[in-house]
Amino acid sequence: MTLEVIRNIFAWCLVMNLAVLILWLLIYLIAKDWIYKIHGEWFKIPRETFNAVHYKSLGYFKMIVFVFNLVPYIAMHIVG
C-alpha cells in the first residue's frame, strides 16, 4: 500500500463518519420527541438525562472522528 492509498482511505473514513454524525444530529433535531418516546418506553429516563446522553454521545463521537480520522489524514498530508 502506498501513502496515497492510505491517505484516501482516511479521507473516505472521515467523509463517512462525518455523514453519520450529521445524520445523527439531524435525526435528533427533527425527531427528538419520537426518539424520546421510543427510548422512554424501554429505559424510563427523564427528558433531561436523555438530552444529556445524546449531547455527550455526539461530542464523544465527534472527538473520536477527529482523532482517528482527521488527525492521521492531516499528518499524512504533512509527511508526504
N, C-alpha and C positions, 0 to 999 in steps of 0.2 A: 504494500500500500504506500502510496506517495503522500506527501504532506497535503497536496491539493485535494486528494480524495478524502482524507480525514477532515480537512477544513470544511469540505462540502457536507460531510456527514453532520458535523457540529452545527453548520448553518441550517440544515433541514430539521435537525432536532430542535433548534431554537425556534424556528418558524412554527413547527407543530405544537411545541409546548406553549408558546405564546398564544396560538389559536385556541388551545384548550383553556388557558387562563382567561382569555377574553370571552369565550363561550360560557364558561362557568360564571363569570361576572355578569354577563348579560342575562343569562337564565335566572340568576339570583335576583337581579334588579327587577326583571319583568314578572317573574312568577314566585316572588318571595312568600306570599301568603299560601299558595298552593303547596310549595315545598315544605313550609312550616306545618301545614295541616297533615301532610303525609308523615313527616318525621315526628310530629307531636303525637300521633296515634301510636307510633312504635316505641318512643322513648320517654314521653311525658316530661319534656323540658320546657322551662319558661321561655318566652319570646326573647328576653334579653340574653339568655345563655345561647340560644340558637343563633342570634345575630353575632355574638362574640365568637362563637365557634367558626362560623363562616368567614368572618373578618380575619381571624387569626390564621385559619387554614389557607385563605387566599394569599396572605402575606408570606407564610412559610413556603407555599408553592412557588411564589414569585422569587423568593430568595434562592430556592433550590435551582430554578431555571437559570437565574443569572449566574450562580456559582458554578454549576455543572455544564452549562451550555454556552453562555455568553463569554465568560472569562476565558475558557480554553479557546474559543473561536478568535477572540481578540489576541490572545497570546500567540496563536499560530500565525496570525497576520503579522505580528511583530517579528517573529522568528524567521518566517520565510516569505 
